[in-house]
Amino acid sequence: MKVHQLCIAVAAVLSLDAAPALPQAPRAVDERVERMALAITPIQRFALGAPPAQSAGPVPVALVGEWQLNPARTHYGPGVDRRRTERFSCATEGDQVRCVIRSVRADGRTLTGRFRAPVDGTSAPVTGIPDIDEVQLRHPSRGLIDATFLSRGKPAFGYRAFQSQDGRSLMMVTVDPVSRVTLSTVVVYDRR
């Protein structure tokens, strides 16, 4: 997915008023990127892979809260195990984040995944998610969590998670687990 297409997809998922038009020629892409760089929102910077602006104060963990899948605002890419419903609950415990994911998949299977992990990139065990046995969480900047899930020590899938400015939504954008290139699935949860 090209950068301008990703901006359009993220804007649609986040219900922004207007998404940028597709450029007409390669030169127009460069000029448009320069103009957009001056007015780009933190969410768009994140989707483009740029680090969010740093700010002072305590560093919140984006996953913390009680979340309910919003299927109307979720966009699944090819090959993704779609969900009918999903509840995502995370809390801090000391220097770690504890999460429980209760999911009903499109085919009716129910899963309950669990992990408790520090946000320093070290591996921690995962239970209840088929073919996944570890997670690594990183906190590269304020309000952003970078997650890599592993199977037998090899990266299997990844996402970047962040909350909306008002804290009422949690967005997870899939990334390649090795290169961290943004992929096409955007999963949106509403705070319960």
ZIWO-V127514 format. One line per field, one symbol per residue. ss: DSSP state (H for helix, E for strand, - for the rest). Layout:
ss = ???
This chain:
ss = --HHHHHHHHHHH------------HHHHHHHHHHHHHH--HHHHHH-----------------EEEEE-----E-------EEEEEEEEEEE--EEEEEEEEEE----EEEEEEEEE-EEEEEEEE------EEEEEEEE--EEEEEEEE--EEEEEEEEEE-----EEEEEEE------EEEEEEEEEE-
